């Protein structure tokens, strides 16, 4: 990651890249680890929502997309609650 930013900042073969190229490369390098974290948080909140619905005796109402991990997490949380 650092090598990519260093090469783009100095320029390959002595050619200076445009500023937008450096910014896009830096942005993608810094934000790419956040995508798995967001997915884990969504699955965790789906599980908690299912468990809370079961504990409050609400009818089963899975609002997540069918065949997704969040759908399965809600179902598992509802089953355990």
C-alpha positions as CSV (number, residue, x, y, z in Angstrom):
1,X,0.0,0.0,0.0
2,X,2.7,2.5,1.0
3,X,4.7,1.6,-2.1
4,X,1.7,2.5,-4.3
5,X,1.3,5.8,-2.7
6,X,5.0,6.5,-2.8
7,X,5.3,5.6,-6.5
8,X,2.2,7.7,-7.4
9,X,3.5,10.7,-5.4
10,X,6.9,10.7,-7.0
11,X,5.8,9.6,-10.5
12,X,6.9,6.6,-12.4
13,X,9.6,7.1,-15.1
14,X,9.9,10.8,-14.1
15,X,6.4,11.6,-15.2
16,X,4.4,13.5,-12.6
17,X,0.8,12.1,-12.3
18,X,-2.1,14.4,-12.0
19,X,-3.3,15.3,-8.5
20,X,-6.7,13.5,-8.9
21,X,-4.8,10.3,-9.6
22,X,-2.8,10.6,-6.3
23,X,-6.0,11.4,-4.3
24,X,-8.0,8.5,-5.8
25,X,-5.2,6.1,-5.1
26,X,-4.7,7.3,-1.6
27,X,-8.5,7.2,-0.9
28,X,-8.9,3.7,-2.2
29,X,-5.9,2.5,-0.3
30,X,-7.1,4.0,3.0
31,X,-10.8,3.0,2.7
32,X,-10.6,-0.5,1.3
33,X,-10.2,-2.1,4.8
34,X,-13.5,-0.5,5.9
35,X,-15.7,-2.6,3.7
36,X,-15.3,-5.9,5.7
37,X,-15.9,-3.9,8.9
38,X,-19.1,-2.5,7.6
39,X,-20.3,-5.9,6.6
40,X,-19.5,-7.4,10.1
41,X,-21.4,-4.5,11.8
42,X,-24.5,-5.1,9.5
43,X,-24.5,-8.8,10.4
44,X,-24.1,-8.0,14.1
45,X,-27.0,-5.5,14.1
46,X,-29.2,-8.0,12.2
47,X,-28.5,-10.7,14.8
48,X,-29.3,-8.2,17.7
49,X,-32.5,-7.0,16.0
50,X,-33.7,-10.6,15.6
51,X,-32.9,-11.4,19.2
52,X,-34.6,-8.2,20.4
53,X,-37.7,-9.0,18.4
54,X,-37.9,-12.5,19.8
55,X,-37.5,-11.2,23.4
56,X,-40.2,-8.6,22.9
57,X,-42.5,-11.3,21.5
58,X,-42.9,-9.5,18.2
59,X,-43.9,-11.7,15.2
60,X,-41.1,-12.9,12.9
61,X,-40.5,-10.1,10.4
62,X,-37.1,-10.5,8.6
63,X,-36.5,-7.2,6.8
64,X,-33.2,-8.2,5.3
65,X,-32.6,-9.5,1.7
66,X,-33.3,-13.2,1.3
67,X,-30.2,-15.4,1.0
68,X,-27.9,-12.8,2.5
69,X,-25.8,-13.2,5.6
70,X,-27.8,-10.5,7.4
71,X,-31.0,-12.5,6.7
72,X,-29.4,-15.7,8.2
73,X,-28.1,-13.7,11.2
74,X,-31.6,-12.2,11.9
75,X,-33.1,-15.7,11.8
76,X,-30.4,-17.1,14.1
77,X,-30.9,-14.2,16.6
78,X,-34.7,-14.7,16.5
79,X,-34.3,-18.5,17.1
80,X,-32.1,-17.9,20.1
81,X,-34.2,-15.1,21.6
